């Protein structure tokens, strides 16, 4: 949350609404967020949805790759760069996206992240579930969220699934789209919009990024103590919910 003033401006309208909010994983990842949110929204409520943190890490990498922010062609290389990036003051200041979006391992430490919030808000301000519960029974989960927020029940209809990354053919082509074609299209330079769409269309649709089996195993060994902490804090066993959904 680099500019709290601009963030607060997003909430200037809608005062008559029962509830106002938005959704972003950055609020959990960034250690500065709880302090800022408490200052502006001391009565806030939070809806938290978790998934397997190793799978989340590679999904975040896929998103960053697809949008031209990540330069490493494999998840393993990007993961290996994390410690160096974390320690680099220059990278924090110059990285082209949220710094925490490059922290593929660190951004999945859910227990540590939730603990920061529970230092500032009571437990009853949080509704926690998993992606697996939501996909299995979306009506039930949405109903519980609306009840938690004090809103009336609503039929939201079918739940669309359209956010899955498909990978990129060429990292340089995606970098070119973000650094050159995207700014030119915003300036309404003739023909650039069509050229950008053609680059995106050509560069999508290949196999989405994956991680090696030993990488996943290593990550889960690192994550389990933190997942146990999350379970202690919220009574939510993410691995158990995932296993139940797949059985």
C-alpha positions in Angstrom: 0.0 0.0 0.0 2.4 2.6 -1.3 0.0 5.6 -1.1 -2.6 5.4 1.7 -4.2 8.7 0.6 -5.1 7.4 -2.9 -6.3 4.2 -1.4 -8.7 6.0 0.9 -10.0 8.0 -2.0 -11.5 4.8 -3.4 -14.0 4.8 -0.5 -15.3 8.4 -0.9 -18.5 7.2 -2.6 -21.1 4.6 -1.4 -21.7 6.0 2.1 -25.3 4.7 2.0 -24.2 1.1 1.4 -24.4 -1.4 4.1 -20.8 -2.4 3.5 -18.0 -1.2 1.3 -14.8 -3.1 0.6 -12.4 -4.6 -1.9 -10.3 -7.7 -2.4 -6.5 -8.0 -2.6 -4.0 -10.6 -1.3 -1.5 -7.7 -0.8 -3.2 -6.7 2.5 -2.1 -10.0 4.1 1.4 -10.0 2.5 2.5 -6.4 3.3 3.5 -6.1 6.9 2.5 -2.4 6.9 -1.1 -3.0 5.9 -2.6 -3.8 9.3 -1.4 -0.6 10.8 -2.7 1.5 7.9 -6.1 -0.3 7.8 -6.5 0.1 11.5 -5.9 3.8 11.3 -8.6 4.3 8.6 -11.0 1.5 9.2 -10.9 0.5 12.9 -14.3 -1.2 12.6 -13.3 -3.3 9.6 -14.3 -6.9 9.0 -12.2 -9.3 7.0 -13.0 -12.2 4.7 -10.0 -14.5 4.3 -9.8 -17.3 1.7 -6.8 -19.6 1.7 -5.4 -22.3 -0.6 -2.4 -24.6 -0.5 0.5 -22.0 -0.2 2.8 -23.9 -2.6 0.2 -24.0 -5.3 -0.6 -20.4 -4.6 3.1 -19.5 -5.1 3.3 -21.0 -8.6 -0.1 -19.4 -9.5 1.3 -16.0 -8.4 4.4 -16.6 -10.5 2.2 -17.5 -13.5 0.3 -14.3 -13.1 3.5 -12.2 -12.9 4.9 -13.9 -15.9 1.8 -13.5 -18.0 1.6 -9.8 -17.3 5.2 -9.1 -18.1 6.6 -8.4 -14.6 8.7 -11.6 -14.1 11.8 -12.2 -16.1 12.7 -15.7 -14.9 11.4 -18.4 -17.3 10.8 -21.1 -14.7 9.3 -21.0 -11.2 12.4 -22.6 -9.7 14.6 -19.8 -11.0 12.2 -17.1 -9.7 12.1 -18.9 -6.4 15.9 -19.0 -6.2 16.0 -15.2 -6.8 13.7 -14.5 -3.9 16.3 -14.2 -1.1 18.4 -11.8 -3.2 15.4 -9.7 -4.1 14.2 -9.6 -0.5 17.6 -8.3 0.7 18.0 -5.7 -2.2 17.0 -2.2 -1.3 17.3 -1.3 -5.0 14.9 -4.0 -6.0 12.3 -2.9 -3.5 12.4 0.6 -4.9 12.6 -0.3 -8.6 10.6 -3.5 -9.1 7.8 -3.0 -11.6 5.0 -4.4 -9.5 4.2 -4.8 -5.8 7.4 -6.0 -4.1 5.5 -8.7 -2.3 4.2 -10.2 -5.5 7.8 -11.2 -6.2 8.0 -13.0 -2.8 6.6 -16.3 -4.0 7.5 -18.2 -0.8 7.2 -15.4 1.8 3.8 -14.2 0.6 2.3 -17.6 1.5 3.2 -17.5 5.2 -0.5 -17.3 6.2 -0.1 -17.9 9.9 2.4 -15.1 10.3 0.3 -12.8 8.3 -2.9 -13.4 10.2 -1.1 -13.1 13.5 -0.3 -9.4 12.6 -4.0 -8.7 12.2 -5.1 -10.5 15.3 -2.8 -8.1 17.3 -5.1 -5.3 16.2 -8.6 -6.8 15.8 -10.6 -9.4 17.7 -11.1 -12.9 16.3 -14.8 -12.2 15.6 -13.9 -9.6 12.9 -12.6 -12.4 10.6 -14.4 -15.0 8.5 -12.0 -17.6 7.2 -12.5 -20.3 4.6 -10.6 -22.1 1.8 -10.7 -22.0 -1.9 -11.7 -25.7 -1.8 -14.8 -25.0 0.3 -15.8 -22.2 -2.0 -15.4 -24.3 -5.1 -17.3 -27.2 -3.6 -20.2 -25.2 -2.2 -20.1 -21.6 -3.4 -23.7 -20.9 -2.3 -23.0 -22.0 1.2 -19.7 -20.0 1.5 -21.2 -16.9 0.0 -24.2 -17.2 2.3 -22.0 -17.4 5.3 -20.0 -14.4 4.1 -23.2 -12.3 3.7 -24.4 -13.3 7.1 -21.0 -12.4 8.6 -21.2 -9.0 7.0 -24.8 -8.5 8.2 -26.2 -8.5 4.6 -29.3 -10.2 3.3 -29.0 -13.5 1.6 -28.7 -13.4 -2.2 -28.7 -15.7 -5.1 -25.5 -14.9 -7.1 -26.0 -17.5 -9.8 -23.2 -19.6 -11.4 -19.7 -18.9 -10.2 -17.4 -18.1 -13.2 -13.9 -19.4 -13.3 -11.7 -17.3 -15.6 -8.6 -16.3 -13.7 -6.4 -19.3 -14.5 -3.1 -18.3 -16.2 -2.2 -20.0 -19.4 1.5 -19.1 -19.5 3.5 -17.3 -22.1 5.4 -18.3 -25.2 8.0 -15.6 -24.9 9.1 -13.6 -21.8 10.7 -10.9 -24.0 7.5 -10.5 -26.0 5.5 -10.1 -22.8 8.0 -7.6 -21.5 7.7 -5.6 -24.7 3.9 -5.6 -24.4 4.1 -4.2 -20.9 6.9 -1.7 -21.3 6.3 -0.4 -24.8 2.9 -1.3 -26.3 0.8 -0.8 -23.2 1.9 2.8 -22.5 1.6 3.7 -26.2 -1.9 2.4 -26.3 -2.8 4.5 -23.3 -1.6 7.5 -25.2 -3.9 6.5 -28.1 -1.1 6.0 -30.6 -2.7 4.8 -33.9 -2.6 1.0 -34.6 -0.8 0.2 -31.3 -3.9 -1.2 -29.6 -4.4 -3.8 -32.4 -0.7 -4.7 -32.3 -0.8 -5.1 -28.6 -3.9 -7.4 -28.9 -2.1 -9.5 -31.5 1.0 -9.9 -29.3 -1.1 -10.9 -26.3 -3.1 -13.4 -28.4 0.0 -15.0 -29.9 1.7 -15.1 -26.5 -1.1 -16.9 -24.6 -2.5 -20.4 -24.6 0.6 -22.5 -24.0 0.9 -24.8 -21.0 0.6 -22.9 -17.8 3.7 -22.8 -15.5 4.3 -25.7 -13.1 6.7 -26.5 -10.4 8.9 -29.6 -10.0 7.6 -32.2 -7.6 10.7 -31.9 -5.3 10.1 -28.1 -5.3 6.6 -28.6 -4.0 7.7 -31.0 -1.4 10.4 -28.7 -0.2 8.0 -25.8 0.0 5.4 -27.7 1.9 8.1 -28.8 4.4 8.8 -25.1 4.9 5.1 -24.1 5.1 3.8 -26.7 7.5 4.9 -25.0 10.7 3.2 -21.8 9.5 0.1 -23.7 8.4 -0.1 -25.1 11.9 0.1 -21.6 13.3 -2.8 -20.6 11.0 -4.8 -23.5 12.3 -4.1 -22.5 15.9 -5.2 -18.9 15.2 -8.3 -19.6 13.1 -9.1 -23.2 13.5 -8.6 -23.8 9.8 -6.6 -26.7 8.5 -5.9 -25.9 4.8 -4.2 -29.2 4.0 -7.1 -31.1 5.5 -9.7 -29.1 3.5 -7.7 -29.6 0.3 -7.4 -33.4 0.9 -11.2 -33.6 1.6 -12.0 -31.7 -1.6 -9.8 -34.1 -3.6 -11.1 -37.3 -2.1 
